[in-house]
Amino acid sequence: MTYTKDKITVRKFDVVIVGAGGSGMRASLQLARAGLNVAVLSKVFPTRSHTVAAQGGVGASLGNMSEDNWHYHFYDTVKGGDWLGDQDAIEFMCQEAPKVVYELEHFGMPFDRNADGTIYQRPFGGHTANYGEKPVQRACAAADRTGHAMLHTLYQQNVKAHTTFFVEWMALDLIRDADGDVVGVTALEMETGDFYVLHAKTVLLATGGAGRIFAASTNAFINTGDGLGMAARAGIPLQDMEFWQFHPTGVAGAGVLLTEGCRGEGAILLNCNGERFMERYAPTLKDLAPRDFVSRSMDQEIKEGRGCGPNKDYVVLKLDHLGAETIHKRLPSVFEIGINFANVDITKEPIPVVPTIHYQMGGIPTNIHGQVAVQTSRSDNEIVNGLYAVGECSCVSVHGANRLGTNSLLDLLVFGKAAGNHIIKHHEQGAHKPLPADAADFSLERLNRVENNPNGEYSQDVANEIRRTMQAHAGVFRTQALMDEGVEKINALRERALSVGLADTSKVFNTARIEALEVNNMIEVAQATMTSAAARHECRGAHSVLDYEHPADYEPAPLGRDDVHWMKHTLWHSATNSLSYKPVRTQPLTTETIPPKVRTF
């Protein structure tokens, strides 16, 4: 089957949102309530979006359990991100946090409660009171199903506001006109296989992360980096893609997440000697140190031969001392995951865990309003008219080089709402900008390349090769030689990824077609990650390279972090497979800069 111009349906909207997870639906709710005509595209039913898998909580300095304020949260986030986060954006997020949590509560979010009716908050990794002095309870949770509850709450509110959902649709490419403004997207309806042009005044990308470019991942199968691929192909650089967070507690061999809320409630990590080893690495915060640090400590234990099991390739998480009642009340999903994925009853025995890829800190560069901003000769942050990005696919840079737990759900709410408000404020009544004559040509060519290639390679063979390469060359501990080799391998895979074919070209619900198009997105993300990582010659946050490790008192680069040469954001350009850099914004909005210092826990 060949896709042709005469079979294109064009539909018009004020705003098209790609992705119906937490950030997409928080933005669409603002817009639909303001009376705008909004279309939300999603590859899966909205409540199946990957936000549903978030367990632990939303970070906000409500101070319901002990004294807390936004400035402590701000400090923890800057420090957690190893001073690569933009401090203006971090301040904005931490100041807004209590407001968006209370707003969500009013939408009907079933938060856990204290006896006095206030929202229960649990401790979480890297969150402290008084600038690192002691752990603080800041995570607002709904048991260990916070993302699930949030997604359902937002979906119900969107239904009430009459948001239009296009379920089981896949966006293909951004449409840019001669001025470089974004005027719509091309899309495919999965059920029919029909091709559409969605003409819009504004497009908002909320497609989530791309964790499926790794072999062992806590991410859903839909997380193939579609928004990132669309942006990269449209000439928009991807920022800080070398920084990927490994979550310390993925179930060994299964890649399923066990929330940090386990350790927040008092669970501890043990090696084969039954030793609580985190006390050696982080004497103050212990098991609640930031995720990059805990993951590396676990990996160190395994490397030095203190891993558990017949192959000594994992450590264990002990929860039974919390008592069955607490586990069933606060961690019911974790109990179920233990039974279903590890055949372990966590109320009686420890569960095997390993660091597993979890979250991308990088993404499409944006400002605090969610507007996509690119580097030009005039400015480091030139606005792309008509295009916004929010959530994990974006990089405002509030997470810097390593995200603190609970800040992902917070990021969705704060910047989803901020983007919605900004679009409403700047929404122009009246006519749309005209579509360029070749609006659909690029997407049609991509589609037909797959359609008319019956002998092309099977998409999953290429996808698996991408995953194996990324796992081997961009893991928890990296070396320069490994990364350089990874760059060569990924570059070689690009041609294969762009020449996958379809043996079956049937139209109706052809999942093989969707998977082939997803591989086109995955290769962009993999190449951005590998190229950016190999070029960054330091250790910072989640990017830890054995070649550049140094002790804490090494003056030029304490703990390997080289602020003189590398305190800057990476920008990867797809068309040339090249890099440029821009400075980190160290000036907050209202408060004083937090100067870089050595991270200790």
C-alpha positions as CSV (number, residue, x, y, z in Angstrom):
1,M,0.0,0.0,0.0
2,T,1.3,3.5,-0.8
3,Y,0.3,6.6,1.1
4,T,-0.6,9.5,-1.3
5,K,-1.5,13.1,-1.0
6,D,-5.0,12.7,-2.3
7,K,-6.0,10.5,0.7
8,I,-5.1,13.0,3.4
9,T,-7.6,14.3,5.8
10,V,-6.9,17.8,7.3
11,R,-8.4,18.7,10.7
12,K,-8.1,22.1,12.5
13,F,-7.6,22.7,16.2
14,D,-6.4,25.6,18.4
15,V,-4.0,23.3,20.2
16,V,-2.7,19.7,19.4
17,I,-1.2,17.9,22.4
18,V,0.9,14.8,21.6
19,G,0.7,12.5,24.7
20,A,-1.9,12.0,27.3
21,G,0.2,11.4,30.4
22,G,0.4,13.6,33.5
23,S,1.9,16.7,31.8
24,G,-0.2,16.4,28.6
25,M,-3.5,16.1,30.6
26,R,-2.5,18.8,33.1
27,A,-2.0,21.2,30.1
28,S,-5.1,20.1,28.2
29,L,-7.2,20.6,31.4
30,Q,-6.1,24.3,31.6
31,L,-6.8,24.8,27.9
32,A,-10.2,23.0,27.7
33,R,-11.4,24.9,30.8
34,A,-10.5,28.1,29.0
35,G,-12.7,27.1,26.1
36,L,-10.0,26.3,23.5
37,N,-10.5,23.6,21.0
38,V,-7.9,21.0,22.1
39,A,-7.0,17.6,20.5
40,V,-5.0,15.2,22.6
41,L,-3.3,12.4,20.7
42,S,-2.2,9.2,22.5
43,K,-0.8,5.9,21.4
44,V,-2.7,4.2,24.3
45,F,-5.8,5.0,26.3
46,P,-4.9,8.0,28.5
47,T,-5.0,6.1,31.8
48,R,-2.5,3.6,30.4
49,S,0.1,6.4,29.9
50,H,3.4,5.7,31.7
51,T,2.7,8.2,34.4
52,V,0.5,5.4,35.8
53,A,3.6,3.5,36.8
54,A,4.9,6.3,39.1
55,Q,4.7,5.0,42.7
56,G,6.4,7.1,45.3
57,G,4.9,10.6,45.5
58,V,4.9,14.3,44.5
59,G,7.6,16.5,46.2
60,A,6.2,19.6,47.9
61,S,7.3,21.5,51.0
62,L,3.9,21.4,52.7
63,G,5.6,20.9,56.1
64,N,2.8,18.6,57.3
65,M,5.2,16.2,59.1
66,S,8.0,18.5,60.2
67,E,9.3,22.0,59.4
68,D,10.0,22.5,55.7
69,N,10.1,25.3,53.1
70,W,10.5,25.8,49.4
71,H,14.1,27.0,49.8
72,Y,15.2,23.6,51.3
73,H,13.6,21.9,48.4
74,F,15.3,24.3,46.0
75,Y,18.7,23.6,47.6
76,D,18.2,19.8,47.5
77,T,17.2,19.9,43.8
78,V,20.2,22.0,42.7
79,K,22.5,19.8,44.7
80,G,20.8,16.6,43.6
81,G,21.2,17.7,39.9
82,D,24.9,18.2,40.6
83,W,24.7,21.9,39.6
84,L,23.7,21.3,36.0
85,G,20.1,22.4,36.6
86,D,19.0,25.9,35.8
87,Q,18.3,27.6,39.1
88,D,15.6,30.0,37.8
89,A,13.5,27.0,36.6
90,I,14.2,25.1,39.9
91,E,13.1,28.0,42.0
92,F,9.9,28.3,39.9
93,M,9.1,24.6,40.4
94,C,9.8,24.5,44.1
95,Q,7.7,27.7,44.7
96,E,4.8,26.3,42.7
97,A,4.9,22.9,44.3
98,P,2.5,23.3,47.2
99,K,0.0,25.2,45.0
100,V,-0.2,22.4,42.4
101,V,-0.5,19.7,45.0
102,Y,-3.4,21.4,46.8
103,E,-5.0,22.0,43.3
104,L,-4.7,18.3,42.6
105,E,-6.2,17.5,45.9
106,H,-9.2,19.7,45.0
107,F,-9.5,17.8,41.7
108,G,-10.2,14.7,43.8
109,M,-6.7,13.1,44.2
110,P,-7.0,10.5,47.0
111,F,-3.8,11.4,48.9
112,D,-2.9,9.3,52.0
113,R,-3.9,11.3,55.2
114,N,-2.5,11.9,58.6
115,A,-4.9,11.5,61.6
116,D,-5.6,15.3,61.5
117,G,-6.7,15.1,57.8
118,T,-3.6,16.7,56.3
119,I,-1.8,15.0,53.4
120,Y,0.6,12.3,54.6
121,Q,4.2,12.9,53.4
122,R,7.0,10.2,53.4
123,P,10.8,10.7,53.3
124,F,12.5,10.3,50.0
125,G,16.1,10.1,48.6
126,G,18.0,13.4,48.7
127,H,15.2,15.4,50.4
128,T,16.5,17.2,53.5
129,A,15.8,19.9,56.0
130,N,18.1,22.8,56.7
131,Y,20.3,22.3,53.7
132,G,21.4,18.7,54.0
133,E,21.3,18.4,57.8
134,K,18.7,15.6,58.1
135,P,16.1,13.7,56.0
136,V,12.7,15.4,55.7
137,Q,9.3,14.0,54.8
138,R,8.3,15.8,51.6
139,A,6.7,13.2,49.3
140,C,2.9,13.5,49.0
141,A,1.7,10.0,48.3
142,A,-1.3,7.9,47.5
143,A,0.1,4.6,48.9
144,D,2.6,3.5,46.3
145,R,0.2,4.2,43.4
146,T,0.6,8.0,43.2
147,G,1.0,8.2,39.4
148,H,-2.0,5.9,39.0
149,A,-4.2,8.0,41.2
150,M,-2.9,11.2,39.5
151,L,-3.6,10.0,36.0
152,H,-7.1,8.9,36.8
153,T,-7.9,12.2,38.6
154,L,-6.6,14.3,35.6
155,Y,-8.5,12.1,33.1
156,Q,-11.8,12.5,35.0
157,Q,-11.3,16.3,35.1
158,N,-10.5,16.3,31.4
159,V,-13.7,14.4,30.6
160,K,-15.6,16.9,32.6
161,A,-14.0,19.8,30.7
162,H,-14.9,18.1,27.3
163,T,-11.3,17.6,26.1
164,T,-11.2,15.7,22.8
165,F,-9.0,12.6,22.9
166,F,-7.7,10.8,19.9
167,V,-6.9,7.4,21.4
168,E,-4.6,5.0,19.6
169,W,-3.2,7.6,17.3
170,M,0.5,8.1,16.6
171,A,2.0,11.5,15.8
172,L,4.6,11.3,13.0
173,D,6.2,14.7,12.4
174,L,6.0,18.4,13.2
175,I,5.0,20.7,10.4
176,R,7.1,23.9,10.1
177,D,6.5,26.7,7.7
178,A,9.0,28.9,5.9
179,D,9.4,31.1,9.0
180,G,10.3,28.1,11.0
181,D,7.0,28.3,13.0
182,V,5.2,25.1,13.9
183,V,1.7,24.9,12.4
184,G,0.6,21.4,13.1
185,V,1.5,17.7,13.1
186,T,1.1,14.7,10.8
187,A,-0.5,11.6,12.4
188,L,-1.6,8.1,11.8
189,E,-4.8,6.6,13.2
190,M,-3.9,3.0,14.2
191,E,-7.3,1.5,13.9
192,T,-7.7,2.4,10.2
193,G,-4.1,3.1,9.1
194,D,-5.4,6.4,7.7
195,F,-3.1,9.4,7.5
196,Y,-4.0,12.9,8.9
197,V,-2.7,16.4,8.9
198,L,-3.7,18.1,12.2
199,H,-3.5,21.9,11.6
200,A,-3.0,23.9,14.8
201,K,-2.0,27.3,16.2
202,T,0.0,25.6,18.8
203,V,1.5,22.1,19.2
204,L,2.5,20.8,22.6
205,L,4.8,17.7,22.9
206,A,4.2,15.6,26.1
207,T,5.4,12.2,24.9
208,G,7.3,11.1,28.0
209,G,10.7,9.5,28.2
210,A,12.6,7.2,25.9
211,G,13.8,4.5,28.4
212,R,13.0,1.7,25.9
213,I,16.3,2.5,24.1
214,F,17.9,0.4,26.9
215,A,17.6,-3.4,27.4
216,A,16.8,-3.3,31.1
217,S,14.2,-0.5,31.8
218,T,11.4,0.4,34.2
219,N,9.7,2.1,31.3
220,A,6.6,1.1,29.4
221,F,6.9,-0.4,25.9
222,I,5.4,2.9,24.5
223,N,8.3,5.0,25.8
224,T,10.2,5.1,22.5
225,G,11.1,8.8,22.4
226,D,8.5,9.8,19.8
227,G,8.5,13.5,20.7
228,L,12.2,13.6,20.8
229,G,12.4,12.0,17.4
230,M,9.9,14.5,16.0
231,A,11.8,17.4,17.4
232,A,15.2,16.1,16.2
233,R,13.9,15.6,12.6
234,A,12.4,19.1,12.6
235,G,15.9,20.6,13.3
236,I,15.5,21.1,17.1
237,P,18.5,20.1,19.1
238,L,18.2,17.7,22.1
239,Q,19.7,18.8,25.4
240,D,21.7,16.9,28.0
241,M,20.9,13.5,26.6
242,E,24.0,11.9,28.2
243,F,22.2,12.0,31.6
244,W,20.0,8.9,32.3
245,Q,19.0,7.9,35.7
246,F,19.3,4.4,36.8
247,H,16.8,3.7,39.6
248,P,18.5,1.7,42.3
249,T,15.7,-0.7,43.0
250,G,14.5,-2.5,39.8
251,V,13.5,-6.1,40.4
252,A,16.5,-8.2,39.3
253,G,15.8,-9.8,36.0
254,A,12.4,-8.2,35.5
255,G,13.1,-4.5,35.1
256,V,10.0,-3.6,37.2
257,L,10.3,-0.7,39.6
258,L,10.2,-0.8,43.4
259,T,9.5,2.7,44.5
260,E,12.0,4.7,46.5
261,G,9.0,5.0,48.9
262,C,10.1,1.5,50.2
263,R,13.3,3.1,51.5
264,G,11.3,6.2,52.5
265,E,9.2,4.0,54.8
266,G,12.4,2.4,56.2
267,A,13.4,-0.5,53.9
268,I,17.2,-1.1,53.8
269,L,19.7,-2.4,51.2
270,L,21.8,-5.4,52.2
271,N,24.8,-7.2,50.5
272,C,25.5,-11.0,50.7
273,N,27.1,-10.6,54.2
274,G,23.8,-9.1,55.5
275,E,25.5,-5.7,55.8
276,R,23.6,-2.4,55.4
277,F,26.3,-1.1,53.1
278,M,24.9,2.4,52.4
279,E,26.0,3.4,55.8
280,R,29.6,3.2,54.5
281,Y,29.0,5.3,51.4
282,A,26.5,7.9,52.7
283,P,26.8,8.1,56.5
284,T,24.1,10.9,56.9
285,L,21.4,10.0,54.4
286,K,22.3,6.2,54.2
287,D,19.7,4.4,51.9
288,L,18.1,7.8,51.2
289,A,21.0,9.3,49.3
290,P,20.2,10.5,45.7
291,R,19.6,7.8,43.1
292,D,22.7,8.2,41.1
293,F,24.8,7.8,44.3
294,V,22.8,4.7,45.6
295,S,23.0,3.0,42.1
296,R,26.8,3.4,41.9
297,S,27.2,2.2,45.5
298,M,25.1,-0.9,44.7
299,D,27.1,-1.5,41.5
300,Q,30.4,-1.1,43.5
301,E,29.2,-3.8,46.0
302,I,28.4,-6.2,43.2
303,K,31.8,-5.4,41.4
304,E,33.7,-6.1,44.6
305,G,32.1,-9.5,45.0
306,R,29.6,-8.8,47.7
307,G,26.5,-9.3,45.5
308,C,23.8,-11.9,46.4
309,G,22.5,-15.0,44.6
310,P,24.3,-17.8,42.8
311,N,26.0,-15.3,40.3
312,K,26.5,-12.6,42.9
313,D,24.9,-10.2,40.5
314,Y,22.3,-8.3,42.7
315,V,21.8,-7.0,46.2
316,V,18.6,-7.3,48.3
317,L,16.0,-4.9,49.7
318,K,14.8,-5.9,53.1
319,L,11.2,-4.7,54.1
320,D,9.9,-7.5,56.4
321,H,11.0,-5.5,59.6
322,L,8.4,-2.8,58.6
323,G,5.6,-5.3,59.5
324,A,2.9,-6.7,57.3
325,E,0.4,-4.0,58.3
326,T,2.6,-1.1,57.2
327,I,3.5,-2.8,53.9
328,H,-0.1,-3.6,53.0
329,K,-1.2,0.0,53.9
330,R,1.7,2.0,52.4
331,L,3.2,-0.3,49.8
332,P,0.5,-2.6,48.5
333,S,1.7,-2.5,44.8
334,V,5.3,-3.4,45.9
335,F,3.9,-6.4,47.8
336,E,2.1,-7.5,44.6
337,I,5.1,-6.9,42.4
338,G,7.2,-9.0,44.8
339,I,4.8,-11.9,44.4
340,N,4.3,-11.6,40.6
341,F,7.8,-10.7,39.4
342,A,10.2,-12.2,42.0
343,N,8.1,-14.9,43.6
344,V,9.0,-13.3,47.0
345,D,6.7,-12.4,49.9
346,I,8.3,-9.1,51.0
347,T,6.6,-9.4,54.4
348,K,8.8,-12.4,55.1
349,E,12.0,-12.2,53.0
350,P,14.1,-9.7,51.1
351,I,13.7,-9.0,47.4
352,P,16.6,-9.1,44.8
353,V,17.2,-5.6,43.2
354,V,19.6,-4.1,40.6
355,P,20.0,-0.6,39.2
356,T,17.6,-0.3,36.2
357,I,17.3,2.5,33.6
358,H,14.4,4.8,34.7
359,Y,14.4,8.4,33.6
360,Q,15.9,10.8,31.1
361,M,17.1,14.1,32.5
362,G,17.6,15.5,29.0
363,G,15.1,16.3,26.3
364,I,13.8,19.1,24.1
365,P,15.1,22.5,25.5
366,T,12.4,24.7,26.9
367,N,11.9,27.7,29.2
368,I,9.7,27.9,32.3
369,H,6.6,28.5,30.2
370,G,7.2,25.2,28.3
371,Q,8.1,27.1,25.1
372,V,10.7,25.3,23.0
373,A,13.8,27.5,22.8
374,V,16.8,26.9,20.5
375,Q,20.3,28.3,20.2
376,T,20.9,30.8,17.4
377,S,23.5,33.5,16.6
378,R,21.2,36.0,18.4
379,S,20.4,34.0,21.6
380,D,20.9,30.8,23.5
381,N,17.1,30.6,24.0
382,E,15.4,31.7,20.9
383,I,11.7,30.8,21.0
384,V,10.3,28.4,18.3
385,N,6.8,29.9,17.6
386,G,3.9,27.5,18.0
387,L,5.8,24.7,19.8
388,Y,5.8,23.7,23.5
389,A,7.2,20.7,25.3
390,V,6.5,19.5,28.9
391,G,7.2,16.5,31.1
392,E,10.0,14.0,30.6
393,C,10.4,14.7,26.9
394,S,11.4,18.3,27.7
395,C,14.5,19.7,29.4
396,V,13.7,22.9,31.3
397,S,16.5,21.7,33.2
398,V,15.1,21.3,36.6
399,H,16.7,17.9,37.0
400,G,20.2,18.8,35.9
401,A,22.5,15.8,35.9
402,N,20.3,13.6,38.2
403,R,16.6,14.0,39.2
404,L,15.5,13.8,42.8
405,G,12.8,11.3,43.4
406,T,9.2,12.9,43.5
407,N,10.3,15.8,41.2
408,S,9.1,14.0,38.1
409,L,5.4,14.1,39.1
410,L,6.0,17.6,40.3
411,D,7.6,18.6,37.0
412,L,4.5,17.3,35.1
413,L,2.1,19.3,37.2
414,V,4.0,22.6,37.4
415,F,5.1,22.8,33.8
416,G,1.9,21.2,32.3
417,K,-0.1,24.0,34.1
418,A,2.5,26.7,33.2
419,A,2.4,25.8,29.5
420,G,-1.4,25.7,29.5
421,N,-1.5,29.2,31.1
422,H,1.0,30.6,28.7
423,I,-0.8,29.2,25.6
424,I,-4.1,30.7,26.9
425,K,-2.5,34.1,27.5
426,H,-0.9,34.3,24.1
427,H,-3.6,32.5,22.1
428,E,-4.6,34.6,19.1
429,Q,-8.2,34.6,18.1
430,G,-8.9,34.3,14.3
431,A,-7.2,32.5,11.5
432,H,-4.5,29.8,11.6
433,K,-1.2,30.4,9.8
434,P,-1.6,28.6,6.4
435,L,-0.1,25.1,6.0
436,P,2.9,24.9,3.7
437,A,2.2,23.2,0.3
438,D,4.6,20.4,1.3
439,A,3.2,19.9,4.8
440,A,2.8,16.2,4.5
441,D,5.6,15.3,2.1
442,F,8.3,14.4,4.6
443,S,5.9,12.1,6.6
444,L,4.6,10.4,3.4
445,E,8.1,9.7,2.3
446,R,8.9,8.2,5.7
447,L,5.8,6.0,5.6
448,N,6.3,4.9,2.1
449,R,9.9,4.0,2.7
450,V,8.6,1.4,5.3
451,E,5.5,0.4,3.2
452,N,7.4,-0.3,0.0
453,N,10.2,-2.3,1.5
454,P,8.9,-5.8,2.0
455,N,12.4,-7.3,2.3
456,G,13.7,-4.6,4.7
457,E,14.9,-5.6,8.1
458,Y,12.4,-6.5,10.9
459,S,12.0,-3.4,13.2
460,Q,12.4,-5.4,16.4
461,D,15.7,-6.9,15.4
462,V,17.1,-3.4,14.9
463,A,15.4,-2.2,18.1
464,N,17.0,-5.0,20.1
465,E,20.4,-4.2,18.7
466,I,19.9,-0.5,19.8
467,R,18.9,-1.7,23.3
468,R,21.9,-4.1,23.6
469,T,24.4,-1.4,22.4
470,M,23.0,1.2,24.8
471,Q,23.0,-1.2,27.8
472,A,26.6,-2.2,27.1
473,H,28.0,1.2,26.4
474,A,26.0,3.7,28.4
475,G,25.5,1.9,31.7
476,V,25.8,3.0,35.4
477,F,29.6,3.1,35.1
478,R,31.0,4.3,31.8
479,T,34.6,4.3,30.4
480,Q,35.8,6.5,27.6
481,A,36.8,3.5,25.5
482,L,33.3,1.9,26.0
483,M,31.5,5.1,25.0
484,D,33.7,5.7,21.9
485,E,32.9,2.2,20.8
486,G,29.2,2.8,21.5
487,V,29.2,5.9,19.3
488,E,30.6,3.9,16.3
489,K,28.1,1.1,16.9
490,I,25.1,3.4,17.2
491,N,26.2,5.4,14.1
492,A,26.4,2.2,12.2
493,L,22.8,1.2,13.3
494,R,21.3,4.5,12.0
495,E,21.2,3.3,8.4
496,R,19.6,0.0,9.5
497,A,17.0,1.9,11.6
498,L,16.0,4.1,8.7
499,S,15.6,1.1,6.3
500,V,13.4,-1.2,8.2
501,G,10.5,-2.7,6.2
502,L,7.1,-4.3,6.5
503,A,6.3,-7.8,5.4
504,D,2.6,-7.2,6.2
505,T,1.2,-3.9,4.8
506,S,-2.4,-4.3,5.9
507,K,-4.0,-1.1,7.1
508,V,-6.1,-2.0,10.1
509,F,-4.3,-2.0,13.4
510,N,-1.0,-3.0,11.9
511,T,1.3,-2.8,15.0
512,A,4.3,-3.7,12.9
513,R,3.9,-0.4,11.1
514,I,3.8,1.5,14.4
515,E,6.9,-0.4,15.7
516,A,8.8,0.4,12.5
517,L,8.0,4.1,12.9
518,E,9.1,4.0,16.6
519,V,12.5,2.6,15.6
520,N,13.0,5.8,13.6
521,N,12.5,7.8,16.9
522,M,14.6,5.4,19.0
523,I,17.7,5.8,16.9
524,E,17.6,9.7,17.2
525,V,17.5,9.4,21.0
526,A,20.2,6.6,21.1
527,Q,22.5,8.6,18.9
528,A,22.0,11.8,20.9
529,T,22.7,10.0,24.1
530,M,25.8,8.2,22.9
531,T,27.4,11.2,21.1
532,S,26.7,13.5,24.0
533,A,28.0,11.1,26.6
534,A,31.3,10.3,24.8
535,A,32.0,14.0,24.5
536,R,31.6,14.9,28.2
537,H,34.9,14.3,29.9
538,E,33.9,14.5,33.5
539,C,31.8,12.7,36.2
540,R,28.6,14.6,37.0
541,G,25.4,13.2,38.5
542,A,24.2,10.1,36.5
543,H,27.1,10.4,34.1
544,S,29.9,8.6,35.9
545,V,33.1,7.8,33.9
546,L,35.8,5.7,35.4
547,D,38.5,7.6,33.5
548,Y,37.6,10.9,35.1
549,E,37.0,9.8,38.7
550,H,39.0,11.7,41.4
551,P,38.9,12.0,45.2
552,A,36.8,14.7,46.8
553,D,39.9,16.9,47.6
554,Y,41.2,16.9,44.0
555,E,41.1,20.6,43.4
556,P,40.6,20.9,39.6
557,A,37.7,18.4,39.6
558,P,36.5,17.1,43.0
559,L,34.9,13.7,42.7
560,G,35.5,14.1,38.9
561,R,33.2,17.0,38.4
562,D,34.9,19.7,36.3
563,D,32.9,22.9,36.8
564,V,35.5,25.0,34.9
565,H,35.1,23.2,31.6
566,W,31.9,21.3,31.8
567,M,29.3,23.2,33.8
568,K,27.3,23.7,30.6
569,H,24.4,22.1,28.7
570,T,25.0,19.8,25.8
571,L,23.0,20.3,22.6
572,W,22.9,17.5,20.0
573,H,22.0,18.3,16.4
574,S,20.5,15.4,14.4
575,A,21.1,16.7,10.8
576,T,24.9,16.9,11.4
577,N,25.3,14.5,14.3
578,S,27.2,17.3,16.0
579,L,27.3,19.0,19.4
580,S,27.2,22.6,20.6
581,Y,26.9,23.9,24.2
582,K,25.2,26.6,26.2
583,P,25.7,27.9,29.7
584,V,23.8,26.7,32.8
585,R,21.5,29.5,34.2
586,T,22.8,29.9,37.7
587,Q,20.8,33.0,38.6
588,P,17.4,32.1,40.4
589,L,14.3,34.3,40.0
590,T,14.3,36.0,43.5
591,T,16.8,34.3,45.7
592,E,20.6,34.0,45.8
593,T,22.6,31.6,43.6
594,I,23.6,28.3,45.3
595,P,27.3,28.1,44.4
596,P,28.7,24.6,43.4
597,K,30.3,22.5,46.1
598,V,31.3,18.9,46.5
599,R,28.4,16.5,47.0
600,T,28.5,14.6,50.3
601,F,25.6,12.7,51.8
